[in-house]
Amino acid sequence: MPITQLADLARRWYSHHADSDWEKWTPVQAMEIFRSAGLVGDFWKLDTSVGRY
């Protein structure tokens, strides 16, 4: 993975962790973060039948 893509993923994943109303991502939200960072394919698919990550 290119470092620029890794940085994009980190920014998307962690940018709201300090917000007072932040909650862990749901699997659907996490997969959307992966997709928006260009990470697609079977490796990035999550079980959406579980709670939060």
Secondary structure as GFF3:
##gff-version 3
##sequence-region A 1 53
A	DSSP	alpha_helix	3	14	.	.	.	ID=ss1
A	DSSP	alpha_helix	27	36	.	.	.	ID=ss2
A	DSSP	three_ten_helix	42	44	.	.	.	ID=ss3
###
